[in-house]
C-alpha cells in the first residue's frame, strides 16, 4: 500500500489517498508510515492543524526523529 499511497500523494490525489489511508488504518493503526502519509496529505490539502495532529502522533512513536520535530516546529 505504501508505494500506491505515496504515488497518490505525489500526484495530489489527496482525497483518494486519505480514503485509502482510512482503510489501511483499520489494519495498521500504529503504523509510522501511515501516520506520516496522513500528515503529508493533510498538509498538502492546507489542513495544517490536522497534519500537526498526525505528525505529533508520529513523534510519539519515533521520539528521536529530528525531521518530524523540525517539521512540527515549522508549522507553529
Number of C-alpha atoms within 10 A of each C-alpha: 10 12 8 11 22 15 13 18 21 14 10 14 14 19 14 13 21 18 12 15 22 15 11 15 15 9 10 14 13 13 13 18 12 21 24 19 21 25 24 23 27 22 16 14 15 11 13 16 14 17 23 22 16 20 23 20 16 22 20 12 14 13 12 10 12 11 10 18 16 10 13 16 10 8 11 8
